Amino acid sequence: MKFTQKIHVVGMKSSKGTLENGMAYDSTKVYALVDLDASKGTAKGMASSEFTLGTSEEFSKYKNLSFPFEADAEMEIVTNGKTQKTVMHSCVPATRVPAKQV
């Protein structure tokens, strides 16, 4: 099931390399605020959740933006028949924020 969601991106991190066992990794992690499950009355508010978005190259599209920022994310809920997870396919900043002057 695919859907578009407005999200509040609080951080991003690119990562690329090789593990000691020789296995390669290459990804960008997106950290976005997600509502806590308040249905039992034991939680309230939001927490940061991690989503994978493409390879480490994806980070270069966002590195000059000011964080945090609002974005429209294309997401999909997938399952293996037992558990489900949310996959992020794209993340488009809702309003472009000028790069910080260094």
Phi, psi and omega in degrees: 000115178265147178203161176251136185227135171283129181231161177249102182278121181256348178185163176213153180211129176263150183209129180210137179169197180227132177287167179302330181277003177092356181282130182274151174223148184198106183202164169242131177258136177248129178251116184231151179285136180227140179297137172286154179285105183264008187296334180263357180077014182249003179215153182204142176102213186225161175220161177275134178238148184260133175233145176267134180228094175063205182269179180297337178296331180302326182302327183299336179290339188243348190298337180266001178279155172277135179254148356283165176214159177272146180211159171258119182249133172268121185231166179213137174265123180236159180217157172256009181101343181241314179235160177235157176215162178255126180252134177263125180261327178206158180217109183246115178305132182291320176226128179291132179252131181300147179296148177290141177277129182253000000 
